[in-house]
Every structure is written in structure tokens, then in C-alpha cells.
Amino acid sequence: MYSADLLKGRVALITGGGSGIGLSIAEQYLALGAKVAIVSRNAERLESAASSLRSQGTTEIAAFQADVRNYDQVSAAMDAVLERFGSLDILVNNAAGNFFCPTAEMSPNAWRTVIDIDLNGTFHGCRAAHARLRESRWGGCIINIITMQALSGWPGAAHAAAAKAGILSLTRTLAVEWGGEGIRVNAISPGPIGDTEGAKRIYEERGRADQERSRVALGRFGKKQEVANAAAFLASDLASFVTGENLIVDGGRWLKYVSEK
């Protein structure tokens, strides 16, 4: 377990922080001493998440409604974070949209919707955070949450696979462009995470849970906390010489996929 003050003094903004992996990362960062702002376009979910976090005894939590598809809203949320906490040190781009649809049946609007949330939303976050992160006394840190389908493709979800591939390329590009300014940029690729709504929708409800577990080298689904642990590492000084990387947290799902080809 990390020391309780691993992220003490740092300020983090997490998009898609109202539920799932984003909320778990928020909980982990708070437990490690960070001040945290969560962002979501869903006001009801956002307030519920913030109330849950405050009930755990912390006051270092803020919640701001913003749609990552709208650059001005994202930038305004970051201004609000600076006004509340005085700085921005960590950005976690976690907001995402996805649904299964064969490509031949996918409408242009469906394609644009996922690209806009995932890829454009991540760009908006990075671009709006850049000037703020340059001023971080810890060195700025960006963590983009993607999936290994960025490399393998994703039949039935071409829009999400293309978006995640774009985010991975953006991650590596910004790591080089902004490294000289002290900003580290990395990605995390979670595998199937069983305690998320997405996993329930994609695997459980479609009767594919046992089949998917058999494809994971460790023979089980991951947990949100395990992704949050990876996000804590990348945000901390333990990863001070790590940038441009894609940290795979999938229980060996990707390696087993490759070895069986």
C-alpha cells in the first residue's frame, strides 16, 4: 500500500469522475492526501459522487459540471479548480462514451458522438490544462484512460477503438512536446473491470462474462481499485521519470490474446 501522504499537496482534476473508474481514482487520490475536483456532465451523478466522498470525512473535494465535448466548459472548470485550490497538478482524462454497434450499421452521428467524447474530450482536457500544469511545483501530470483495443481494434466498437488509438498517439505526442516543460503524459489501459457498469453491460448482460474471464491470464476480472492504484503510481514521484507510456492493467488479457493468435 502506498504511504498516506504520497500525493499530499497536489491538486487533481478527474473527468468522468462521477462514477466507475473515475470515482475510484478520486477516492484513492483523496486517501493519499491530494485535493480533488471531479467533473461530469451529469449533475445528479456528480452531486451524488461528491456527497459520497464528503461522507468519508474529507473537505478537499470539489465538483464541477462540464461536458468534455465543449472546450469552453472544460476550461471554465479548470479555472474553478484554480480558484478553489490554487493550482492544478494532475489531470486524469477518464470521460468516455461507448456502445456496441456493427460498423456497417453505425450512423455517422453515432461515430461522431464517441469520437467527440473520447478523443476530442481528451484533447480539450489536455489543451486547457497545459498552461496550468506548467506552473505546477511538482511537475504537471496527465493520465489518459484508454483500452488495449487502441492497439488490437474492437469489432463492434470501431468508433471507440479509433478514438482510443487516437488518444494513445496524442499521449505519446504530448509527452515529447511538453516534456521540456516538466509535464509528464501517460496512459492507462484497463482490461475488463468487473465492478463497473460498462463490464456489466458488455459482458454480463450479453452472457459473455465466463468467456471473457477465460481470456484473461489471471482468470478473473479486474477491480476499479486496481486501476486506481496504477493512477496513483503515475501521478506520484514514484513515476517521475515515466512519460509517454501506456500502463496495461488487464491481468494479462492482451498477452494471452497475442499468444493465442
C-alpha positions in Angstrom: 0.0 0.0 0.0 1.2 3.5 -0.8 2.2 5.9 2.1 -0.8 8.0 3.2 0.9 11.2 2.1 2.1 10.1 -1.4 0.1 12.8 -3.1 -0.1 15.4 -0.3 -0.3 18.9 -1.5 -1.2 18.0 -5.1 -4.4 19.1 -6.8 -6.1 16.7 -9.3 -8.9 17.1 -11.8 -10.7 14.0 -13.0 -13.1 14.0 -15.8 -15.8 11.3 -15.8 -15.3 11.4 -12.0 -18.9 10.9 -11.1 -18.8 7.1 -11.3 -16.8 4.0 -12.1 -13.1 4.1 -12.5 -13.0 7.9 -12.3 -14.7 7.9 -8.9 -12.4 5.2 -7.6 -9.4 7.2 -8.7 -10.8 10.2 -6.9 -11.2 8.1 -3.7 -7.6 6.9 -4.0 -6.2 10.3 -4.6 -8.0 11.7 -1.6 -6.8 8.9 0.6 -3.2 9.7 -0.4 -3.5 13.4 0.5 -4.5 15.1 -2.7 -7.2 17.7 -3.2 -9.6 16.5 -5.9 -12.0 18.0 -8.3 -14.4 15.7 -10.2 -16.0 16.7 -13.4 -19.1 15.2 -15.1 -21.8 16.4 -17.4 -24.4 14.6 -15.3 -25.3 16.9 -12.5 -27.2 14.3 -10.4 -24.5 11.7 -10.7 -21.8 14.4 -9.9 -23.5 15.6 -6.7 -24.1 12.0 -5.6 -20.4 11.2 -6.0 -19.3 14.4 -4.3 -21.6 13.7 -1.3 -20.3 10.2 -1.1 -16.7 11.4 -1.0 -17.5 14.1 1.6 -19.2 11.5 3.8 -15.9 9.8 4.1 -14.6 12.7 6.1 -12.8 14.9 3.5 -13.4 18.5 2.7 -10.8 18.6 0.0 -13.3 17.7 -2.8 -14.9 19.9 -5.4 -17.4 19.0 -8.1 -17.9 20.9 -11.4 -20.4 20.2 -14.1 -18.9 20.3 -17.6 -19.3 18.5 -20.9 -15.8 17.5 -22.2 -17.1 17.9 -25.7 -17.2 21.7 -25.0 -13.8 23.2 -24.7 -15.1 26.4 -23.0 -16.8 24.4 -20.3 -13.7 22.3 -19.7 -11.5 25.4 -19.5 -14.0 27.1 -17.1 -13.9 24.0 -14.8 -10.1 24.3 -14.6 -10.4 28.0 -13.8 -12.8 27.0 -11.0 -10.3 24.4 -9.7 -7.6 27.1 -9.6 -9.9 29.4 -7.7 -10.8 26.7 -5.2 -7.5 25.1 -4.6 -4.9 27.5 -6.0 -3.2 25.1 -8.5 -3.6 22.2 -10.8 -1.0 19.4 -10.8 -2.7 16.3 -12.1 -5.3 15.8 -14.9 -7.0 12.5 -15.4 -8.9 12.3 -18.7 -11.4 9.5 -17.9 -14.7 10.6 -19.5 -15.7 8.2 -22.3 -18.7 7.0 -24.3 -19.1 3.6 -25.9 -21.8 1.2 -27.2 -21.7 -1.8 -29.4 -22.7 -1.5 -33.0 -21.5 -3.2 -36.1 -19.6 -0.7 -38.2 -21.9 -1.4 -41.3 -24.9 -0.4 -39.2 -23.2 2.6 -37.4 -24.6 6.0 -38.3 -22.2 9.0 -38.9 -23.8 10.6 -35.8 -23.0 7.6 -33.6 -19.4 7.7 -34.9 -19.1 11.4 -34.2 -20.6 11.1 -30.7 -18.0 8.7 -29.4 -15.1 10.4 -31.2 -16.2 13.7 -29.7 -16.4 12.5 -26.1 -13.4 10.2 -26.1 -10.8 11.8 -28.4 -11.9 15.4 -28.7 -12.8 15.5 -25.0 -9.3 14.2 -24.1 -7.7 16.9 -26.3 -9.8 19.6 -24.7 -8.7 18.5 -21.3 -5.0 18.4 -22.2 -5.1 21.7 -24.1 -7.0 23.5 -21.4 -4.7 22.1 -18.7 -1.4 22.9 -20.4 -0.8 26.4 -19.1 -2.0 25.4 -15.6 0.2 22.3 -15.4 3.3 24.2 -16.5 3.0 26.1 -13.2 2.9 23.0 -11.0 5.7 23.0 -8.4 5.5 19.2 -8.6 5.7 19.0 -12.3 2.5 18.5 -14.3 1.0 15.1 -14.8 -1.6 14.0 -17.4 -3.1 10.5 -17.3 -5.4 9.3 -20.1 -7.6 6.3 -19.6 -7.9 4.2 -22.7 -8.0 0.4 -23.5 -5.8 -2.1 -25.2 -8.3 -2.1 -28.1 -6.4 1.0 -29.2 -3.9 -1.5 -30.5 -5.9 -4.5 -31.3 -9.1 -3.0 -32.8 -12.5 -3.7 -31.4 -15.1 -5.4 -33.6 -18.5 -4.0 -32.9 -17.0 -0.8 -31.4 -14.9 0.8 -34.2 -15.7 4.3 -33.0 -14.2 3.6 -29.5 -11.2 1.7 -30.9 -10.4 4.5 -33.3 -10.8 7.1 -30.5 -8.6 5.3 -28.0 -5.9 4.8 -30.7 -6.0 8.5 -31.3 -5.7 9.2 -27.6 -2.7 6.9 -27.3 -1.0 8.7 -30.2 -1.9 12.0 -28.5 -0.4 10.8 -25.3 2.9 10.0 -26.9 3.0 13.2 -28.9 2.4 15.4 -25.9 4.9 13.5 -23.8 7.5 14.7 -26.3 6.1 18.1 -26.9 5.6 19.0 -23.3 8.3 17.0 -21.5 10.7 20.0 -21.6 8.1 22.0 -19.7 8.1 19.4 -16.9 4.8 17.8 -17.9 4.5 14.0 -17.9 1.8 12.4 -20.1 0.9 8.7 -19.8 -2.0 6.4 -20.5 -3.6 3.5 -18.6 -5.2 0.6 -20.5 -7.6 -1.2 -18.2 -8.7 -4.7 -19.2 -12.2 -6.0 -18.3 -13.0 -4.4 -14.9 -15.8 -6.4 -13.3 -17.2 -3.8 -10.9 -18.2 -1.2 -13.5 -21.4 -0.6 -15.3 -19.6 -1.0 -18.6 -18.5 -4.5 -17.8 -22.0 -5.5 -16.7 -23.4 -4.1 -19.9 -20.8 -5.5 -22.2 -20.2 -8.9 -20.6 -22.8 -9.9 -18.0 -25.9 -8.7 -19.9 -24.7 -10.3 -23.1 -23.9 -13.6 -21.5 -20.2 -13.3 -22.2 -18.7 -12.9 -18.7 -17.4 -16.5 -18.4 -15.9 -16.4 -21.9 -14.2 -13.1 -21.2 -12.7 -14.3 -17.9 -11.2 -17.3 -19.7 -9.4 -14.9 -22.0 -7.6 -13.2 -19.0 -4.3 -14.8 -18.0 -5.2 -14.3 -14.3 -8.6 -15.9 -14.9 -10.7 -13.1 -13.4 -12.0 -9.6 -14.0 -10.1 -6.6 -12.6 -11.3 -4.2 -10.0 -11.6 -0.4 -10.1 -9.2 -0.2 -7.2 -6.5 -1.9 -9.2 -6.8 0.8 -11.9 -6.8 3.5 -9.2 -3.6 2.1 -7.8 -2.0 2.4 -11.3 -3.2 6.0 -11.5 -1.8 6.8 -8.1 1.6 5.5 -9.2 1.7 7.5 -12.4 0.6 10.7 -10.5 3.3 10.3 -7.9 7.1 10.9 -7.7 7.5 7.2 -8.0 6.9 7.7 -11.7 8.9 10.9 -12.0 10.9 9.5 -14.9 8.0 7.9 -16.7 6.3 9.6 -19.6 4.8 8.6 -23.0 3.9 5.1 -21.6 0.8 3.0 -21.8 0.5 1.1 -18.5 -1.6 -2.0 -19.2 -3.7 -3.1 -16.2 -5.5 -6.1 -17.7 -4.5 -9.2 -15.9 -2.6 -10.5 -18.9 -5.6 -10.2 -21.2 -3.6 -8.6 -24.0 -0.7 -11.0 -23.8 -3.0 -14.0 -23.9 -4.8 -12.5 -26.9 -1.5 -12.2 -28.7 -0.1 -15.6 -27.7 -3.3 -17.3 -29.0 -3.0 -15.8 -32.4 
